Amino acid sequence: MADEQKYANYIPDFFECDTVDKAREIILTGNDTMSTEDRWREETTFLAEEMGREFNITSSDLILDYGCGIGRVAKALIERYGCRVMGLDISASMRKMALEYVNSQQFSVVSPQDFDLLVQGGLRVDHTYAIWVLQHTYDPRVELSRIQSSLKPGGRFYLVNEPGRCVPCDMGWVNDGLDIFKLVPTYGLQVVKEGRITLYPMNRESDKWPVANTYQREG
Ligand SMILES: C[S@@+](CC[C@H](N)C(=O)[O-])C[C@H]1O[C@@H](n2cnc3c(N)ncnc32)[C@H](O)[C@@H]1O
């Protein structure tokens, strides 16, 4: 008898969780060399400094945190630069926890569907970042199209991702072979800086270091 063909099914509610501790573990999973707490502290500081430089953030900027989780990066940017951040996330529980965690008048949350309505009504953001998000989405072309259409001309997009895809499915993390870094420029976002995150001792080979690129929307 021939082997039965198996297909992986995407789990849309994979990122729903009921406690902040579970959310933190799912957002930055600990490993042999660094705990979730270590990663939270070191990586968040690194990202806030990097984005401060790459976006040249001012207090009048509105920045989109695409896949905000509980808002760890948004909180750091608001505290450092006094900007406004809008956190978009597919997970209702993450959005709820983010409002409590960031706890600032400068922060708001939105679902992807409500964000589309705001953009149809004319909303545009100064800059956008997506940290550990596009590697996990079912179809990153949807996210890139939303990011491109909501970004002001000349606005910047900062992207942190694993080199490969890891989509949450009923058969585990699946790499569907899509190359996010080849896709991004096809959405009118030109690379202005190619970077890597070198904080993690477990990624010993440089081709396994997470990618941290800056793009700019064509004017
Ligand atoms: C690994 S967490 C990273 C959270 C946050 N960016 C951080 O670094 O602290 C991935 C986040 O992306 C969100 N997410 C996954 N797919 C998404 C999608 N299609 N649209 C918006 N958010 C998504 C998840 O709900 C989760 O909060």
The ligand as an ORCA input file, in Angstrom:
! r2SCAN-3c Opt
* xyz 0 1
  C       7.302     35.636     18.350
  S       6.035     36.818     18.687
  C       6.921     38.357     18.621
  C       6.215     39.480     19.371
  C       6.909     40.851     19.321
  N       7.163     41.272     17.954
  C       8.197     40.834     20.102
  O       9.265     40.649     19.473
  O       8.162     40.997     21.316
  C       5.105     36.831     17.164
  C       3.863     37.732     17.256
  O       3.332     37.874     15.933
  C       1.927     37.786     16.010
  N       1.433     37.338     14.695
  C       1.565     36.113     14.114
  N       0.996     36.092     12.904
  C       0.501     37.349     12.698
  C      -0.196     37.959     11.623
  N      -0.496     37.287     10.496
  N      -0.566     39.253     11.755
  C      -0.266     39.950     12.880
  N       0.395     39.416     13.943
  C       0.783     38.138     13.849
  C       1.683     36.778     17.117
  O       0.369     36.833     17.620
  C       2.746     37.166     18.131
  O       2.289     38.146     19.042
*
